[in-house]
């Protein structure tokens, strides 16, 4: 799957929206339910690297796989960066995106966490 196909898949996810942020961030972010579920870096040297949220177990397993690395600044929340989306099997990439999308939709809001 190439970058355009991944962008189309993220855009087609239910309730998804996107926003492009310019300098200094230079990212294209996809949201579901007001929460981030995926993003592309849009500037060099990491242009078109793709990041998603994963489960803690999958995060640990994939950080040892070539082409996957902890996402900068978000790894503590189990976000992974995929260096080249074309190197990942299409079905597996769809599964990763679907999980990240579902996690964004079903994650409780901050106000509900503060009431505990």
C-alpha positions in Angstrom: 0.0 0.0 0.0 1.4 3.4 -0.9 1.0 6.7 0.9 -2.0 7.8 -1.2 -3.8 4.6 -0.4 -3.1 4.9 3.4 -4.4 8.5 3.2 -7.5 7.4 1.5 -8.1 4.6 4.0 -7.7 7.0 6.9 -10.0 9.5 5.3 -12.6 6.8 4.6 -12.7 5.6 8.2 -16.1 6.3 9.9 -16.3 9.8 11.4 -12.7 10.6 10.3 -11.5 14.1 9.7 -8.1 15.5 8.9 -6.1 18.6 9.5 -2.7 19.7 8.1 -0.5 21.6 10.5 2.3 23.7 9.0 5.6 24.7 10.6 7.0 23.8 13.0 4.9 20.6 13.3 4.5 19.8 9.6 2.0 16.9 10.1 -1.2 15.7 8.5 -3.3 14.4 11.4 -6.4 12.2 11.2 -9.0 12.4 13.9 -12.0 10.2 15.0 -14.4 11.4 17.6 -12.1 14.4 18.2 -9.1 12.3 19.0 -6.0 11.7 17.0 -5.7 8.2 15.5 -3.0 8.6 12.8 -0.6 11.1 11.3 1.9 11.6 8.6 5.0 13.7 8.8 4.9 16.1 5.8 8.4 17.6 5.8 11.9 16.3 5.4 13.8 14.4 6.7 10.9 12.2 7.8 8.4 13.0 5.1 5.5 10.5 4.7 6.5 8.5 7.8 3.2 7.3 9.3 2.3 7.0 13.0 -0.5 5.2 14.8 -1.5 4.1 18.3 -1.2 0.4 19.2 -1.7 -1.8 22.2 1.1 -1.9 24.7 1.8 -5.6 23.8 1.9 -4.8 20.0 4.0 -1.7 20.7 6.7 -3.8 22.4 6.6 -6.5 19.7 6.8 -4.1 16.8 9.6 -1.9 18.1 11.9 -4.8 17.4 10.8 -5.1 13.8 12.8 -3.3 11.2 10.8 -0.4 9.7 8.9 0.3 12.9 10.1 2.6 15.7 8.7 4.4 18.7 6.9 7.6 17.6 8.8 10.7 18.7 7.2 12.3 21.8 4.2 9.9 21.7 5.9 6.6 22.4 4.9 6.7 26.1 1.3 6.4 24.8 2.2 3.4 22.6 2.4 5.3 19.3 4.5 3.7 16.6 6.1 5.2 13.5 6.1 3.1 10.3 9.1 4.3 8.3 7.8 3.0 4.9 4.1 2.0 4.6 4.9 0.2 1.4 7.0 -2.3 3.3 4.1 -3.4 5.5 1.6 -6.0 4.3 -1.7 -4.3 3.3 -3.9 -6.5 5.5 -1.7 -5.9 8.5 -1.6 -2.2 7.9 -5.4 -2.1 7.6 -5.6 -3.9 10.9 -3.3 -1.5 12.7 -5.2 1.5 11.3 -8.6 0.0 12.2 -7.4 -0.6 15.8 -6.0 2.9 16.2 -9.3 4.4 14.8 -11.5 2.3 17.1 -9.3 3.2 20.1 -9.8 6.9 19.4 -13.5 6.5 19.0 -14.0 4.5 22.2 -11.6 6.2 24.5 -13.3 8.1 27.3 -13.0 11.9 27.3 -10.9 13.8 29.8 -13.9 15.0 31.8 -15.0 11.4 32.5 -11.5 10.5 33.7 -11.4 13.5 36.0 -14.6 12.5 37.8 -13.1 9.3 39.2 
